[in-house]
Amino acid sequence: MSVNYLSDNRGETIAVQIPIEDWKKIKNKYPDVDDIDGELPQWQKDLIDKRLNAISQDPNSIQDIQGLFDELDKEV
């Protein structure tokens, strides 16, 4: 996956662009991804807390973004 980072005039990263085909793969796997602007339901907050706790117990369990992209590429 090709990722482009957009920066402001101070050099701060302000956005990320991905190719449309990769976006389609993400939307296929996560159909509700467009609704991420709204308030999270409590069950999602609880799940995030659970995962953050697991990460704090085992920091090596975190998968980097390239690992996610590789996983998405395998599924299509």
ABEGO torsion letter per residue (X at the ends): XBBBBBBBAAGBBABBBBBAAAAAAAAAABAAAAAAABBBBAAAAAAAAAAAAAAAABAAABBBAAAAAAAAAAAX
